[in-house]
Amino acid sequence: MIKNLSWRNLVRKLRKHGFDGPYSGGRHLFMAKGEVKIRIPNPHRGDISKHLIAEILRQAGIGFDEWGRI
């Protein structure tokens, strides 16, 4: 199950899944794992919605089950 996360926790979990970064790249930051680059939202006060996290996971090729295990 996906839930809202803070920006810091999103980055932490993506790093556990093997992504490096975040790196600056234009308007948004991105994280990379090999040839895969995913854009992540800029840090802000509120949590990131579960809908945006689901889209980031889809682009990263991470399944919901895999995301929940870490």
KOLGU-488215 format. One line per 8 residues: number of its first residue (from 1); their letters; for each residue x, y, z of C-alpha. Coordinates in nm, 3 decimals, padded with zeros to 5 digits. Example, Ala and Ser with C-alpha at 12.3 -4.5 7.8 and 13.67 -1.06 7.14 Angstrom:
% residues 2
1> as> 01.230 -00.450 00.780  01.367 -00.106 00.714
***
This chain:
% residues 70
1> miknlswr> 00.000 00.000 00.000  00.130 00.340 -00.096  00.088 00.632 00.139  00.185 00.998 00.139  00.553 01.057 00.219  00.774 01.348 00.304  01.031 01.445 00.041  01.312 01.322 00.264
9> nlvrklrk> 01.154 00.979 00.312  01.089 00.947 -00.063  01.457 01.011 -00.138  01.562 00.771 00.138  01.345 00.489 00.001  01.458 00.548 -00.357  01.820 00.526 -00.243  01.743 00.191 -00.077
17> hgfdgpys> 01.615 00.078 -00.417  01.952 00.165 -00.574  01.894 00.517 -00.704  02.163 00.784 -00.668  02.103 01.151 -00.617  01.912 01.372 -00.609  02.084 01.580 -00.875  01.977 01.918 -01.008
25> ggrhlfma> 01.848 01.919 -01.361  01.645 02.210 -01.485  01.321 02.276 -01.304  01.314 01.950 -01.110  01.561 01.731 -00.931  01.622 01.381 -01.059  01.759 01.052 -00.933  01.937 00.792 -01.144
33> kgevkiri> 01.994 00.417 -01.146  02.199 00.308 -01.443  02.022 00.440 -01.752  01.697 00.512 -01.567  01.640 00.872 -01.461  01.333 00.977 -01.270  01.223 01.330 -01.191  01.124 01.398 -00.834
41> pnphrgdi> 00.943 01.701 -00.695  01.138 01.983 -00.539  01.144 01.983 -00.157  00.847 02.155 00.002  00.671 02.161 00.335  00.385 01.919 00.278  00.391 01.549 00.205  00.402 01.414 -00.149
49> skhliaei> 00.069 01.259 -00.248  00.035 00.885 -00.295  -00.078 00.950 -00.654  00.246 01.128 -00.743  00.449 00.859 -00.565  00.266 00.593 -00.771  00.363 00.777 -01.092  00.727 00.805 -00.979
57> lrqagigf> 00.734 00.432 -00.903  00.585 00.351 -01.244  00.858 00.553 -01.416  01.123 00.389 -01.196  00.997 00.039 -01.271  00.936 -00.038 -00.903  00.629 -00.244 -00.820  00.402 -00.158 -00.528
65> dewgri> 00.489 -00.485 -00.352  00.862 -00.422 -00.393  00.821 -00.063 -00.265  00.636 -00.180 00.044  00.901 -00.435 00.142  01.165 -00.169 00.200
***
